[in-house]
Amino acid sequence: MNNTHLRFDALTGIRCIAASMVFVYHNRKYWRGFMPQPLLQWVNEWHMGVSLFFVLSGFLIAWTYGRQPLQSGKDYLRYFLQRMARILPVYWLVLSALYLDFGVPKNVSLLQTYSLFHAFSGQNNLDGISQAWTLNIELCFYALAPILFLLALQRPLRLLLLMITLPLAAAGLGWLWHVINGNPQEFLYPPRFVLTATFFGRSFEFVAGMALVLHLRHGKFVWLQKVPHKTILGGISVALCLYAIGLFEPDIFHHGADRTGGLILSLFVFPICTALWLLGLIQEKTGLQRFLSTRFMVLLGNASFAFYLLHLSYANIRLRGWVLWADRNFLLLWVLSVVVYLLFEKPVYNRIRHWLKAM
């Protein structure tokens, strides 16, 4: 396939699926009485929609930028500021609305929540917009992505060493902090928090996405060319992996990743399954690809970031005060997210990107 003709509309549309998975996961408690046990066990792992986002981000950043930001310090600064502009304005908008309306809770640091530094804390990572801890992981990835891709392309063994060293070093720092003064805010502590809720422990998800670029542009993993029906095989493997993770759940209130087997599947097997699925959506013309590539799904995919921030925060709280549909306002939240995307997120990002090009 000629890579110059590859289109990724389906990968934009699939962001809607990932965001919807997270919504269902966060609202599953309201539907427990209606779900058979196997289905509930499966849905209990739909928080892995976040992992799908991470794998997709790894691919798109590597495909779009590659090693380009490393050409000069100015190029890197422009690149990172542009990535910050993709995340922070909408996050600051929702966070500010929350604080202005409800006030700033005691023991919550404005500086930490606005900078996302609070997400390094095992105690405070859910402050403000609770799901925003994942944005900290994204920003860490953006900062390191050019280096990771360079290593993946030229020094894969060094990349592997770095991926092993990073969580060990971060967890070691948090443990040392704990020994010295108790680490009262639990920064980079405990070790399981570092492994499951920081970039240092979740880097493989992004690297799995980068591997697709190594395959498509640089001819790595040629054996993938012989794998038939990647979309079907990848989609089924994603679903089965979610179910397998659920088998490790001690009960319906906990995740399979709380146990070692489920954690290994979550951090390493699921990203590989996701990458195969994405490769199928890129290369194969299927009904799913056509559906995800429709204007409607692409619009929802573009609005998925706003949906992700709104579905479990200030906007949703206020919306429930006015109306509560049986779908927990799923449809209304998507409408609101599209409005936020079209009237705020997209124009603000385009304006900032225009300014940065003039640097």
Helices and strands as residue ranges (DSSP letters): G 3-5, H 9-27, G 28-30, G 32-34, H 37-43, G 46-48, H 49-65, G 68-71, H 73-102, H 110-115, G 117-120, G 130-132, H 133-154, H 156-181, H 191-197, H 199-218, G 222-226, H 230-246, G 256-258, H 260-264, I 265-269, H 270-283, H 287-292, H 295-302, H 304-310, H 314-322, H 330-340, I 341-345, H 346-357
